[in-house]
Amino acid sequence: MATNVNKSAVAHARQLIRQGQVEKGHGDWSAHQPSTDQENTFIDREGMEAFGKWYLGIETDQADQNKGHYKFPYGDFKRVHRGGLIAAKQRAAQNHYDDIEKAADKLIALIGE
């Protein structure tokens, strides 16, 4: 099981941050993270490729048309959430996904600029 950085998601997050599409609050990420129903609605409307741009990690052992292919969510399909990036960074660190941890850290720093 290999989990790699989703480069298109990092680029998408960077673009949204530069456009000011950021929720900077320090609230509980789990309260803002999209529900399964919200995820499914987004996939139905926008497709799996667009869905994947909201996840910093890719699980290479999962098919790309499977939601399990995408790990480490960071936003609500509209905005980047600082809390989501912090949660992704912490989870990546706990699981030794150094590249994902570093990517999340750089995005957090970009929000602070």
C-alpha positions as CSV (number, residue, x, y, z in Angstrom):
1,M,0.0,0.0,0.0
2,A,1.7,3.2,-1.2
3,T,0.3,6.7,-0.6
4,N,1.9,9.5,-2.7
5,V,1.4,13.2,-2.9
6,N,-1.4,14.2,-5.2
7,K,0.4,17.0,-7.2
8,S,-2.8,18.2,-8.9
9,A,-4.4,18.7,-5.5
10,V,-1.4,20.6,-4.2
11,A,-1.5,22.9,-7.3
12,H,-5.3,23.3,-6.8
13,A,-4.9,24.2,-3.2
14,R,-2.1,26.7,-4.0
15,Q,-4.3,28.4,-6.6
16,L,-7.3,28.6,-4.2
17,I,-5.1,30.1,-1.5
18,R,-3.7,32.7,-3.8
19,Q,-7.3,33.6,-4.9
20,G,-8.2,34.0,-1.2
21,Q,-10.5,31.0,-1.1
22,V,-9.5,30.1,2.4
23,E,-11.2,29.4,5.7
24,K,-8.6,30.4,8.2
25,G,-10.6,29.6,11.3
26,H,-9.1,27.3,13.9
27,G,-12.3,25.3,14.4
28,D,-12.7,21.6,14.5
29,W,-12.0,20.3,11.0
30,S,-14.3,17.3,11.5
31,A,-17.2,19.7,11.8
32,H,-16.4,21.2,8.4
33,Q,-15.2,18.2,6.5
34,P,-17.7,17.2,3.8
35,S,-20.0,14.3,4.6
36,T,-20.3,11.2,2.5
37,D,-23.5,12.6,1.0
38,Q,-21.7,15.8,0.1
39,E,-18.9,13.9,-1.4
40,N,-21.2,11.8,-3.5
41,T,-23.2,14.8,-4.7
42,F,-19.9,16.5,-5.7
43,I,-18.8,13.5,-7.6
44,D,-22.1,13.2,-9.4
45,R,-21.9,16.9,-10.3
46,E,-18.2,17.4,-11.0
47,G,-16.7,13.9,-11.5
48,M,-14.0,11.9,-9.8
49,E,-11.1,13.9,-11.2
50,A,-12.4,17.1,-9.7
51,F,-13.1,15.2,-6.4
52,G,-9.5,14.1,-6.3
53,K,-8.2,17.7,-6.4
54,W,-9.5,18.1,-2.8
55,Y,-7.2,15.3,-1.4
56,L,-3.5,15.7,-0.8
57,G,-2.7,12.0,-1.1
58,I,-3.3,9.2,-3.6
59,E,-3.5,5.6,-2.5
60,T,-1.9,3.8,-5.4
61,D,-3.4,0.4,-4.6
62,Q,-6.9,1.7,-5.1
63,A,-8.5,2.4,-8.5
64,D,-8.7,6.0,-9.5
65,Q,-12.5,5.8,-9.8
66,N,-12.8,4.7,-6.2
67,K,-13.1,7.3,-3.4
68,G,-10.6,5.2,-1.4
69,H,-7.9,6.3,-4.0
70,Y,-7.9,9.7,-2.3
71,K,-6.6,10.5,1.2
72,F,-6.0,13.6,3.3
73,P,-8.9,16.0,2.5
74,Y,-8.2,19.7,3.0
75,G,-11.3,21.6,1.9
76,D,-15.1,21.7,1.6
77,F,-15.2,21.7,-2.3
78,K,-15.3,25.5,-2.2
79,R,-12.5,26.7,0.0
80,V,-9.2,25.4,1.5
81,H,-9.6,25.0,5.3
82,R,-6.5,25.7,7.3
83,G,-7.9,23.2,9.9
84,G,-8.1,20.6,7.1
85,L,-4.4,21.1,6.2
86,I,-3.4,20.9,9.8
87,A,-5.3,17.7,10.2
88,A,-3.7,16.3,7.0
89,K,-0.3,17.3,8.2
90,Q,-0.7,15.6,11.5
91,R,-2.2,12.4,10.1
92,A,0.6,12.3,7.5
93,A,3.2,12.7,10.2
94,Q,1.7,10.0,12.3
95,N,1.8,7.6,9.4
96,H,5.2,8.6,8.1
97,Y,4.0,10.1,4.8
98,D,6.8,12.7,4.8
99,D,6.0,14.1,1.3
100,I,2.3,14.7,2.2
101,E,3.3,16.2,5.6
102,K,5.7,18.6,3.8
103,A,3.1,19.6,1.1
104,A,0.5,20.4,3.8
105,D,3.1,22.4,5.8
106,K,4.0,24.5,2.7
107,L,0.3,25.2,2.0
108,I,-0.2,26.2,5.7
109,A,2.7,28.6,5.3
110,L,1.3,30.0,2.1
111,I,-1.9,30.8,4.0
112,G,0.1,32.7,6.5
113,E,1.9,34.9,3.9
